[in-house]
Amino acid sequence: MGVVASQSFKNIISTYLGFFIGAINTLFLYTEFLSDEYYGMVGYMLSLAYVIMPLMAFGAHNTLVKFYSSFKTRISLNSFLTLMLFLPICVIIPLSLIIYMSYDVIAGFLSEKNEIIKNYLWHTVIIAIALAYFEVFFAWAKVQMQTVFGNFMKEVFHRVGAMLLLFLLHFEIVNLEQFMLGLVMIYVLRTLVMSIHAFSVKLPVIIFKRVANLRNILKYSILIIIAGSVATILLDVDKVMLGQYIDIKEIAYYNVAIFTASVIAVPQRSMHQILSPLSAKYLNEKDFDALEDLYKRSSLNLFIVGGFIFLLIVLNINQLYYIIPEEFSSGLLVVFMISFTKLYDNVLGSNNAILFNSDYYRIVLVLGVFLVILMILLNVIFIPILGINGAGIATFIAIFGYNSIKLFFVYKKFKMFPFTNSTLKIGILLVATVLFFYFWEFPFHPIINIGLKSTLITLIYVFVVYRLNFSEDISILIKKYLKLK
């Protein structure tokens, strides 16, 4: 776990830095400097871009990670990398032409409930293209086991850019239209910077020669588009569908709730950057003992870290809603439901990395498509009745079901289970902490309450985890950074 622990820790730091900046943007700057309508529009635009991004990428970023270690000669490897660079263009060009020729039809459909949406369709398309090629360049660095800079760009860069734009908007240096265009340029610039870094790690050698195993590579790329879309849709389709049923300003309230809960996913997102290429390597080498060890240890470590963040959010959420505009508190139930699903994501460890880099991705893909259909139907049922809470319920049911099936599938096919005795002990610790602290508050200002309560929870949690030695990796980190003997 040396390279995993080292890069994961650095990635967690940069990811939490990004989320800290994002929290300032989401909870304070967007809510103060933008109208609810435009804040909702930003959330809708970015969510739609993420939904269509896997199609724009043509699965190249996942394909690059899965097959990279299977090429053993310089010429075959460079031919493969050349294919990965140009593959997304095969979709981007025709899809852009279709959007151009059918703009009025597409924009009219998307803006049926909220007229503002039709003005920003091209903004969304350009961001989707930038996101697609960013992931390709990030994967280019990942396969060289270099994830730290790419993770910084993925989590921090665009949030700092958005913060600067928000201040420029507030001081009337830019207007609303320039602000929206500026968001697009930030994502484009991020992709350009990532490409420079990726090529500095490994300079491309463009060779247009037939790639060995081309049929399987293209088959995987095509199918992984759907797989990637499934994962993205499960995360973002709720916001897109909200735009069809309710006032777009309510997406702003939902966006705050989702962002708050998503902080729990940071450890999993950070560790996944290195878990994916390592899992692909072990699968290609058929080293199943190493794969199982990675599975169990990643699950345990992510449960400990993710569980800690889960406690900080759930036990402070009521105080947090006291310090932002009152209307945003309508997303409280969403925070609880999505927080639980994000914690479940952490418990799965390297489950996704195993599935999407194995030969069983096709079956999981079919199940994922079924669950997306289920989620869309659930949104259609619940959103008109319960609004943003309905979207939260639909997302909870779909993601919980999807994760449970993936957990069962890895056990069925690989005879691997991520849970250990320590998993149960951590679960008991989390439940006991929630029951003890949720209904108890300090009688001070909400910010002081959050600080005091978080400090107390941290001291108790770290002490118990270290004293009972739930995880050797976590205990080593605690010793190292707290200078314990």
Secondary structure, DSSP 8 states (H G I E B T S, - for coil): -HHHHHHHHHHHHHHHHHHHHHHHIIIIIHHHHS-HHHHHHHHHHHHHHHHHHHHHHTTHHHHHHHHGGG--SHHHHHHHHHHHHHTTHHHHHHHHHHHHHTHHHHHHHHTSS-GGGGGGHHHHHHHHHHHHHHHHHHHHHHTTT--HHHHHIIIIIHHHHHHHHHHHHHTTSS-HHHHHHHHHHHHHHHHHHHHHHHHHHS---------TTHHHHHHHHHHHHHHHHHHHHHHHHHHHHHHHHS-THHHHHHHHHHHHHHGGGHHHHHHHHHHHHHHHHHHHHT-HHHHHHHHHHHHHHHHHHHHHHHHHHHTTHHHHTTSS-GGGGGGHHHHHHHHHHHHHHHHTTTHHHHHHTSTTHHHHHHHHHHHHHHHHHHHHHHHHHHTHHHHHHHHHHHHHHHHHHHHHHHHHHH------HHHHHHHHHHHHHHHHHTT---SS-HHHHHHHHHHHHHHHHHHHHHHTTS-HHHHHHHHHHHT--
